Amino acid sequence: MITSLGIVLALGFPFFFWGGPGYAAARSYKAVWDLGHILFFALATILVLLVARQRGMSTGRSFILHLIVLGGACGVGIEIIQLGIGGRSVDFWDVCRDFLGIFTGLFFMGIQPASSRLRSFFLCTLAAFLLIASVAPVRALYDEETARKQFPVLADFETPFEETRFMPADRVHRTDVRIREGRFSLQVHLTTETYSGVSLFYFPGDWRGYKQLHFSVYNPYKETMRLFCRIHDKWHRKHDFLYRDRFNSRLQAKPGWNDYCLSLDVVQQAPVGRKMDMSSIASFMLFVAREPYSRVMYLDQIFLSR
């Protein structure tokens, strides 16, 4: 068993730095991939304890404390190394998952507090954190299935988790304050950054056979808001995100609700030197530029029509 665990860990370790979900990968794939931190550190903890016991070493409190500290240091080290690798970044939550994996491994090896009360607390806490860690992939799978059933509606915010289709996540939330149709819309927080807005990033990307993209924007202010719209396919990344390689449009959002309809034929012809791949649309973005003060807008009823 020790040999098998060693081989599995040796094969799995490089994936901290290479491979994994790409830029346009599904949320569920990204979320499940993140759980790999828990699995790896749990198996590593089990391996260390098996080796220690095989060699007759004491695995008492001091040993376990050192194991936890060393495991955490390894997790932090991995994140630091990722800084120098293209396409990777430091993630505080990955370190938390590393610790969760360590404690999971301790549990499977029977390392628990001696006190029954502390043991119950340890088990309940571990179970709670494992449950929390599983929320992201379960939520992603649920909304991906919902999105497939809703299509050609891309988002109308009538079902839970639709806001997780948008980036950045900390700038949006579902609300019942301003509604074009149904019961909910999406409130988008706009800042004074050079470009500030929201991107519909997780959705069915095969738009072939459809002719128009519809969406509604509510401007709660007295003055007209200048909006910018961009759409690109998955190949846009390989063209260095050049301005001329995507669809770009300027929109005027008057006070109140504004209903827009974009021709997908125009979108397809927008990239210079090629046609946009309508079977692999990757992002639909709305944003403002150089606003003098922070504001909000509301987004609703994003759908395709033939």
N, C-alpha and C positions, 0 to 999 in steps of 0.2 A: 504493500500500500504506500509506503514511504517513497519508493521509486516512482510509482505512478503519479503521486501528487507532485513530486519534483519535476517530472516531465511536463505535466499539465501547466504548472506555474512557469516553467522555463519557456514553454510555447506561448503562454498568455502574456507574459511581461512586455514584449515588444509592442503590443497593441495599446499600451499607454501612450505611445509616441507615434505610431504609424497605423494607418488604416482607420476604420470606424466610419461613422455617418458623415456623408458629404454635406456640402452647402445646402442642397435642396432635399435632403433626406427627410423622410416622414417623422413626425413628432414621436410616434410610438417607437421607431427604430432608435432615435436619439435617447429616449427615456430608458429603454431596455438596455442600451449600451452603457448608460450611466450606472446601472445596477451591477455592471461587471466589477466595479470597485469593491462592492460588498462581497461578491463571490470570491474575488482574488484574495482579498485580505483575510477572509474567513478560512480559505484553504491554506493560506500561508501560515496562519496561526495554528491550525490543526497540525500542519507539517512540523512546525517548530516544537510543539508539545510532544508529538510522537517521537521525534528524534531525541529530545531531552529525556523522555521516559525510557527509551531504548538504551540510552547511555547511563541510566541510573542517576540522573541529575535530579535534584530537588526542584519541584515545580510549585513551591509555596508562594506566599504573598510577595516576597521580594522579586522572585523570578517573574511573576505575572506583571508586577508593576513595571519592571524593566522591559518586558515584552510589549506592553501597551505604549510606553514612551518611545521605544525603538520603532514600533510599527507606525506610530504617528509621525515620527521624524522621517521615515521612509515615504509616507504619503505626501508630506510637505516637500520633500526633495524631488519627488516625481513632478509635482506641480511647478517647481522652480525650473527644472530641466525643460519642461514644456514651453517655457518662455522663449527659449532659443530655437524652437521648432516651428516652422511655418504652419499656419492653420490651427495651432493649438494655443490655449490660453489658460491662465491660472483660474481655478474654480474652487472657492471656499467650500462649496457643498460636496465636492469630490473628496476633500479631506474628511468631512463629516461622514461620508459613506465609508471611507477607509476605516475610521474608528468603529463604525457600526459593524463592519465586517469582522474586525478583531473581536469584538464582544460576542458576535454570533459564533465565531470559532471557539471561543472560551466556553460558551454554553454547550455546544455539541461535544466538547471534550470533558464536560462535567465540572468545569471550574465555576463555582458559584459561591456566594457568601454562606458562611456556616449558619448564621442566624436564619431561622425560618421566615421571619418578618422581612429581613433584608433580601433573602432569596426570592420571596414573592414580589418584592419591589423591583428587583433586578429583572425578573422574568416579564413582569407587566410592562416595564419601561422598554425592554428590548422588543417585545411584541408590538408595542405602540409605535416605536420608531421604524420597525420593519414595515408596518402597515402604512405609515406616512410615506416611506420611500416607494411603496408600490402605487401610491395614488397617481403619480404623474403618468406612468405607462397605461394604467387602466383608464384614466381620463382621456388620454390621447387616443387610445383604441376606440373608446366610445364615440368621441367626436369625429374621428375619421370615418367611422361607419355612418354616423348621422349625416356628415357632409356628402357621402356617396348617395345616400337616399334623398337628400334635399336637391341635389344637382338637377337642373341648371341654376337653382338658387345657390349663390356662393356664401351668403350670410344675410339672415334677417333677424337674428338675435332672439328668436323665440324659443330656442333650446339652450340648455346649460352648456357652458364651456366654449361657445362660439367665439368669445373674445380671445380665447387662446390661439385662434387662427391668425391673430394680428401681432405685429411687432412694431415698436418695443412694448413689451407687456406692461411695463409700469406707467404707460401713458394712456391706457384705455380701461374702461370698465362699462359693463352693461348697465343701463339705466332705464327708468320708466318716465323720465322727466319730459323729454321731447321725442315724439313718436310719429313716424310717417305712416306706418301701418302696423297692425298687431299690438303687442303690449310693451315691447322693448326696442331700444336702439342702442347705439354705441357712443358713449361720450369720449371724445379724444382731447387730451390736454396738449396744447401747443405752447411752446416756449419761445424765448427770444434768441435761440440758437440760429445760426446762419440758415439751416434747413431743419424744420421741425414738422413732424407729421406721423403718419401711420401707414404700415404696409400690410396688406392681406397676403400672407406668406404661405399658409397651409390650407390648401384647397384642391379639388380636382382640377388638374391642369390641362386636360384635353378639351380644347374649345373648338375643335373642328366641327363644322356644320352649323355654327351659330353666327349670327350677323351683327348683333348689337350687345353692348355691355351697358346695363342700366345701374344707376346708384343715386341716392338722394343724400343731400347734405343740408343740415340746418345751421344757419348763421344767426346766433342770438343777439348780434350787435346791430346798431343803427347804420353803420357804414358797410359798404360792400367789402367783402374779403377776397383777396386775390389768392387763388389756389393753383397749385401745379399738380399735374397728374402724370405718372409714368407707368409703363407696363413693359416687362421684359420676359424673355424665355430663359430656359436653363443654360442656353449657349452664351448668353450675355456675359456670364462670368469668364468664359474663355476668350472673350473679346475685351477683357480688361474694363468692363463696365463703362465703355465709352458712351458719351452722350448721343452720338450719331448711330449707335447700335441698338437703340430702343425707341419705344413710342413715348413722345413727350407732348404735353398739351397744357395750355394756360386756361383756367376757368375763372369766371366771376361768380362768387357766391353772394347774392343779394340777401338782405335781411329776411329771415324766415326760411321756409323749405325751398330747396332748389333741386329739380329733377333733371338728371343728365342722361344722355344716351350717346355712346361712342360707337362709331362704325368699326367693326372688327376687321373689315377689309382694309381700312386705313391703318389700323394697328399692325396688320400683317406686312404692309408695305413700308412701314416706318424705318426699319434698319437700313442703313446705307450699304449697298453692295450685296445684300442678301434679303431673304424673306424671313420674317419671324416664324418660328416653329409653333404653330397654333396647337400642336398636340402636346406641347411641353411648356405652357405658360407657368412662370415661376413666381411672379410678384405683380401686384397691383398696388400702387402707392399714391396717396394724397398728402400734400404737404404745403406749408407756407414758407416764405423766405424773408429773413431779416425783419421780423415783426418787432415793433418798438415795445410791445408789452405782451405778457402771457395772456392767452385766451383759450376758449374751448370751442369745439364744434361737435355736431352730432351727425352720425352716419347711420344710414338704414337702407334696407331693400337693395342689396347688391345681387344682381341676377343677369343671366344671359337670355337672349331671345333669338328666334330664327327669323 
